[in-house]
Amino acid sequence: MILLAVTVKDVDLGFKKRVRNLQRINNKSVKAGVFEGSGSEDNGTSLVDVAFYNEYGTSKIPARPFVRIASEKNQQTWANEAERVVDKVVAGYDANFSILGNTMKENIQDVIGDKNLLVPNSPATIRRKGHDKPLIDTGKLKASIDFGVE
């Protein structure tokens, strides 16, 4: 009779470490837009309200969905950037969500004032403002666009 002894050794080639790395970003999200505390227009209207009124429209203001347009237009760019962040985390590097956040912020700001993407201003508004760039009046709305990591 011949006895054969077999030893099985489980060798982790880095999988467990990668899982731990991914757990560091569990439930993280990047948001961009106008946040509470962003300030107000000279008339006292909060910039959050100004953004909301323009994004969805009112009885007197047509919808100029600058955030939704930026999101739709840059969906693939944002997804690619998010994938790069996750790949870096899996490889063991720190998660730098600010790169994605800044990209989102800049893309939203690029839509503001783009008369090819937004409903044009009325002739009366153009006369009052002196130009035909939608969502640009004082510049406060565009300057208030920011991002946050949660």
C-alpha positions as CSV (number, residue, x, y, z in Angstrom):
1,M,0.0,0.0,0.0
2,I,1.2,3.4,-0.9
3,L,0.1,6.5,1.1
4,L,0.1,9.8,-0.6
5,A,0.1,13.0,1.5
6,V,-1.3,16.1,-0.2
7,T,-1.1,19.5,1.2
8,V,-3.3,22.3,-0.1
9,K,-2.2,25.8,0.5
10,D,-4.5,28.8,-0.2
11,V,-2.4,31.6,-1.6
12,D,-4.0,35.0,-1.7
13,L,-2.4,36.9,-4.6
14,G,-3.9,40.2,-3.5
15,F,-7.6,39.7,-3.8
16,K,-8.4,40.2,-0.1
17,K,-6.4,43.5,-0.1
18,R,-8.3,44.7,-3.2
19,V,-11.6,43.9,-1.5
20,R,-10.5,45.9,1.6
21,N,-9.4,48.8,-0.7
22,L,-12.9,48.8,-2.4
23,Q,-14.6,48.8,1.0
24,R,-12.9,52.2,1.7
25,I,-15.1,53.8,-0.9
26,N,-18.3,51.9,-0.1
27,N,-21.2,54.3,-0.1
28,K,-19.2,57.3,-1.3
29,S,-20.7,59.6,-3.8
30,V,-19.8,62.8,-5.7
31,K,-22.5,65.4,-6.2
32,A,-22.2,68.6,-8.2
33,G,-24.5,71.6,-8.4
34,V,-25.5,74.5,-6.2
35,F,-25.5,73.7,-2.5
36,E,-27.2,75.3,0.5
37,G,-25.1,78.2,1.8
38,S,-23.9,79.1,-1.7
39,G,-25.1,82.7,-1.2
40,S,-27.8,84.8,-2.8
41,E,-28.6,87.3,-5.5
42,D,-28.6,91.0,-4.7
43,N,-32.4,90.8,-4.2
44,G,-32.0,88.2,-1.5
45,T,-33.1,85.1,-3.5
46,S,-30.9,82.2,-2.5
47,L,-28.8,80.8,-5.3
48,V,-30.2,77.3,-4.6
49,D,-33.6,78.7,-5.4
50,V,-32.3,80.5,-8.5
51,A,-30.8,77.2,-9.7
52,F,-34.0,75.3,-9.0
53,Y,-36.2,77.9,-10.8
54,N,-34.0,77.8,-13.8
55,E,-33.4,74.0,-13.9
56,Y,-37.2,73.3,-13.8
57,G,-38.8,76.6,-14.9
58,T,-41.6,78.6,-13.3
59,S,-44.8,80.1,-14.7
60,K,-42.6,83.1,-15.9
61,I,-39.2,81.4,-16.5
62,P,-38.7,78.6,-19.1
63,A,-36.8,75.6,-17.9
64,R,-33.1,75.8,-18.6
65,P,-32.0,72.5,-17.2
66,F,-28.2,73.2,-17.1
67,V,-27.5,70.4,-14.6
68,R,-29.4,67.8,-16.5
69,I,-28.0,68.9,-19.9
70,A,-24.4,68.7,-18.5
71,S,-25.2,65.3,-17.0
72,E,-26.6,63.9,-20.3
73,K,-23.9,65.5,-22.4
74,N,-21.0,64.2,-20.2
75,Q,-22.4,60.9,-18.9
76,Q,-19.7,58.8,-20.5
77,T,-16.9,61.2,-19.4
78,W,-18.2,61.1,-15.8
79,A,-18.5,57.3,-15.9
80,N,-14.9,57.0,-17.3
81,E,-13.5,59.3,-14.6
82,A,-15.4,57.4,-11.9
83,E,-14.0,54.1,-13.2
84,R,-10.4,55.6,-13.1
85,V,-11.0,56.5,-9.4
86,V,-12.2,53.0,-8.6
87,D,-9.3,51.4,-10.5
88,K,-6.8,53.5,-8.4
89,V,-8.5,52.5,-5.2
90,V,-8.5,48.8,-6.1
91,A,-4.8,49.1,-6.8
92,G,-4.2,50.6,-3.4
93,Y,-4.0,54.3,-4.1
94,D,-6.0,57.0,-2.3
95,A,-9.4,57.8,-3.8
96,N,-9.2,61.2,-5.3
97,F,-12.8,62.0,-5.9
98,S,-12.0,65.7,-6.4
99,I,-10.9,65.0,-9.9
100,L,-14.3,63.7,-10.8
101,G,-16.0,66.5,-8.8
102,N,-14.1,69.2,-10.6
103,T,-14.8,67.6,-14.0
104,M,-18.6,67.6,-13.1
105,K,-18.4,71.2,-11.8
106,E,-16.7,72.5,-15.0
107,N,-19.0,70.6,-17.3
108,I,-22.1,72.2,-15.5
109,Q,-20.5,75.6,-15.7
110,D,-19.8,75.2,-19.4
111,V,-23.6,74.8,-20.1
112,I,-24.4,78.0,-18.3
113,G,-24.4,80.7,-20.9
114,D,-24.4,78.3,-23.9
115,K,-27.2,79.7,-26.1
116,N,-27.0,76.5,-28.3
117,L,-27.9,74.2,-25.4
118,L,-30.4,76.4,-23.4
119,V,-33.7,78.1,-24.2
120,P,-32.7,81.6,-25.5
121,N,-33.4,84.7,-23.5
122,S,-36.4,86.8,-24.5
123,P,-35.7,90.1,-26.4
124,A,-36.6,92.0,-23.3
125,T,-34.1,90.1,-21.2
126,I,-31.4,90.6,-23.8
127,R,-32.0,94.3,-23.7
128,R,-32.0,94.4,-19.9
129,K,-28.8,92.3,-19.6
130,G,-27.0,93.6,-22.7
131,H,-26.2,90.1,-24.0
132,D,-28.0,86.9,-25.0
133,K,-26.2,84.4,-22.8
134,P,-28.9,82.4,-20.9
135,L,-28.4,82.1,-17.1
136,I,-25.7,84.8,-17.0
137,D,-26.7,87.9,-15.3
138,T,-24.6,88.7,-12.2
139,G,-22.4,85.6,-12.7
140,K,-23.2,84.4,-9.1
141,L,-25.1,81.3,-10.3
142,K,-22.2,80.1,-12.4
143,A,-19.7,80.9,-9.6
144,S,-21.8,79.0,-7.1
145,I,-21.5,75.6,-8.9
146,D,-19.4,73.3,-6.7
147,F,-19.1,69.7,-5.8
148,G,-19.0,67.6,-2.7
149,V,-18.0,64.1,-1.7
150,E,-20.2,62.2,0.7
